[in-house]
Amino acid sequence: HMFPPFSNVRLKSTRIMENRVSVETKTSDNVFVQLRISVMQELYKEKAYEAIYKLTSPELQIESFVADVIRGHVPSMALDKLFEAKHEIATEVKDRLTAGMQEYGFHIIQVLVIDIDPDPKVKQAMNEINENRRLRMAAEEKAEAEKIITVKRAEAEKTLAIMQAQAEAESKKLQGQGVARSRKAIIDG
């Protein structure tokens, strides 16, 4: 190819490209989180002109769309709900990007929420809460097991006491019968 001198040539790849976007925002329970989003996009060959000349920086435009969607959704969610809604957030980002970037010649293939990273102190607190919950459950299970053992021991002791009383009563009965027979034998001569 021959280009006239001082001409400006812009090259764009038609390969699938990935943008990694990091957005910090706050949840409804006032926890700051860092979300890492991966956007896979490719250039429509038919719209190469739009992709090259209509946008100066498609990466920045994609970052803006992602940040707008994230900052619009996450503040209405609690931290626990945020972890459950990763797919919902990714779908919303993809829909918004597809609508916004199509006219510029970009096809959004996939959007993934790669990581949700709360402040380290919040992570530590969450881990401690879970640890305490598990310890409490273990203590409850242990107490329940001890209760069952105590009840079974009491039932066994009751059964033993009843059996001993019955054996003693049977022994007294047989002793009485023996004494009665010996007296009868003495009388009968």
LINRABEL-V512988 format. One line per field, one symbol per residue. phi: phi as a letter, one per 40 degrees, with the letter a starting at -180 (. if undefined). Layout:
# LINRABEL-V512988
phi=???
This chain:
# LINRABEL-V512988
phi=.bbcdgcbbbbbccccbbbbbbbbabcccgbcbbbbbbbbbbccccbcdcccbcbcbcccccdcccccccccccccbcdccccccdcccccccccccdccbcccgbbccabbccabbcddccdcccccccccccccccccccccccccccccccccccccccccccccccccccccccccccccccccg
